[in-house]
Amino acid sequence: MADTQTSNPFSVAINHAMQAAEEMTRMLTNIKLPGTPGATELMDAHKRNLEAMSAANRIALEGAQTVARRHMEIVQQTMTELSDQLRAMASIQTPTEKAAKQAELLKSAFEHAATNTKELADMIQHANQEAVSLLNKRFTEAMDEVKTLIEHK
């Protein structure tokens, strides 16, 4: 999974931004300007914001990969079942039996599709909830940091 972080353009951009933030922090640490309390703390907070965004992106990307893998498994399973069902249909002789078997297969296919769709939707929802929860936590922390900086000014 480490490879996905380097191949994902968003992660690359976040990494560049974090490096720039670290460089800016080093520069601001060396410059002492009157009336700019907490410059280092602000840059540190910005770095934590970028880290939270990067982590949320990683969670979303991993969730998307998990959904894609599961979707591929479902497609493979469906193709195997379809092949088996076509063989079974070929052995049926009477039109009445074929019609009954087709209705049974259609019902089964619909039920499988509904179950699989719900499973994939639940997986997506879980990944999204996890990513948003992480961002909400960081937002709350950032507001507390701002409050602390203002109180110490």
C-alpha positions in Angstrom: 0.0 0.0 0.0 3.0 2.3 0.4 3.2 2.4 -3.4 -0.3 4.0 -3.7 0.9 7.0 -1.7 3.7 7.8 -4.1 1.6 7.1 -7.2 -1.4 9.1 -6.0 -1.1 12.7 -7.3 -3.0 14.1 -4.3 -0.6 12.4 -1.9 2.4 13.7 -3.8 1.0 17.2 -3.7 0.4 16.9 0.1 3.9 15.7 0.6 5.3 18.7 -1.3 3.1 21.0 0.7 4.3 19.5 3.9 7.9 19.9 2.9 7.3 23.5 2.0 5.6 24.0 5.4 8.6 22.6 7.1 10.9 24.9 5.2 8.7 27.9 6.0 8.7 26.9 9.6 12.5 26.8 9.7 12.7 30.2 8.0 10.1 31.8 10.4 11.9 30.3 13.4 15.0 32.2 12.5 13.1 35.5 11.9 11.8 37.2 15.0 9.3 39.8 14.0 7.5 41.8 16.6 3.7 41.4 16.6 3.7 38.0 15.1 3.2 35.7 18.1 2.9 32.1 17.4 4.3 31.9 13.8 5.9 28.6 14.6 2.8 27.3 16.2 0.7 28.4 13.2 3.1 26.6 10.8 3.1 23.5 13.1 -0.8 23.6 13.0 -0.7 23.9 9.2 1.6 20.9 9.0 -0.8 18.9 11.2 -3.7 20.0 8.9 -1.8 18.7 5.9 -1.0 15.5 7.7 -4.7 15.0 8.5 -5.6 15.7 4.9 -3.0 13.2 3.7 -4.2 10.6 6.2 -7.9 11.1 5.1 -6.8 10.8 1.5 -5.0 7.6 2.2 -8.0 6.2 4.0 -10.3 7.1 1.1 -7.9 5.7 -1.4 -7.5 2.4 0.5 -11.3 2.3 0.7 -11.6 2.7 -3.0 -9.1 0.0 -3.6 -10.9 -2.3 -1.3 -14.2 -1.6 -3.1 -12.5 -2.2 -6.5 -11.0 -5.5 -5.4 -14.4 -6.7 -4.0 -16.2 -5.5 -7.1 -13.7 -7.6 -9.2 -14.4 -10.6 -7.0 -18.1 -10.2 -7.5 -17.7 -10.0 -11.2 -15.6 -13.1 -11.3 -18.1 -14.9 -9.1 -21.0 -13.8 -11.2 -19.3 -15.0 -14.4 -18.6 -18.4 -12.9 -22.2 -18.7 -11.7 -23.5 -17.6 -15.1 -21.4 -20.2 -16.8 -22.8 -22.9 -14.5 -26.3 -21.7 -15.0 -26.0 -21.7 -18.8 -24.8 -25.3 -18.7 -27.8 -26.2 -16.5 -30.2 -24.4 -18.8 -28.8 -26.3 -21.8 -29.8 -29.6 -20.2 -33.4 -28.6 -19.8 -35.7 -30.0 -22.5 -39.2 -28.6 -22.1 -40.2 -25.0 -22.6 -42.1 -25.0 -19.4 -39.1 -26.1 -17.4 -36.9 -23.6 -19.2 -39.3 -20.8 -18.4 -39.4 -21.8 -14.7 -35.6 -22.1 -14.5 -35.2 -18.7 -16.2 -37.6 -17.1 -13.6 -35.7 -18.7 -10.8 -32.3 -17.6 -12.2 -33.6 -14.0 -12.7 -34.9 -13.9 -9.2 -31.6 -15.2 -7.9 -29.6 -12.7 -10.0 -31.6 -9.8 -8.7 -31.1 -10.9 -5.1 -27.4 -11.3 -5.6 -27.1 -7.9 -7.3 -29.0 -6.2 -4.5 -26.9 -7.9 -1.8 -23.7 -7.0 -3.7 -24.7 -3.4 -4.2 -25.5 -3.0 -0.5 -22.2 -4.6 0.4 -20.2 -2.2 -1.8 -22.2 0.8 -0.6 -21.5 -0.1 3.0 -17.8 -0.4 2.2 -17.8 3.0 0.6 -19.8 4.5 3.5 -17.4 3.1 6.0 -14.3 4.5 4.3 -15.9 7.9 3.9 -17.0 8.0 7.6 -13.5 7.1 8.7 -11.9 9.8 6.5 -14.5 12.5 7.6 -14.1 11.5 11.2 -10.4 12.1 11.0 -10.9 15.5 9.4 -13.5 16.5 12.0 -11.1 15.5 14.8 -8.4 17.6 13.3 -10.7 20.6 12.8 -11.7 20.5 16.4 -8.0 20.3 17.4 -7.2 23.3 15.1 -10.0 25.4 16.7 -8.6 24.6 20.1 -5.1 25.6 19.0 -6.4 28.9 17.6 -8.2 29.6 20.8 -5.0 28.9 22.8 -3.0 31.1 20.5 -5.5 34.0 20.9 -5.6 33.6 24.7 -1.8 33.8 24.9 -1.5 36.8 22.7 
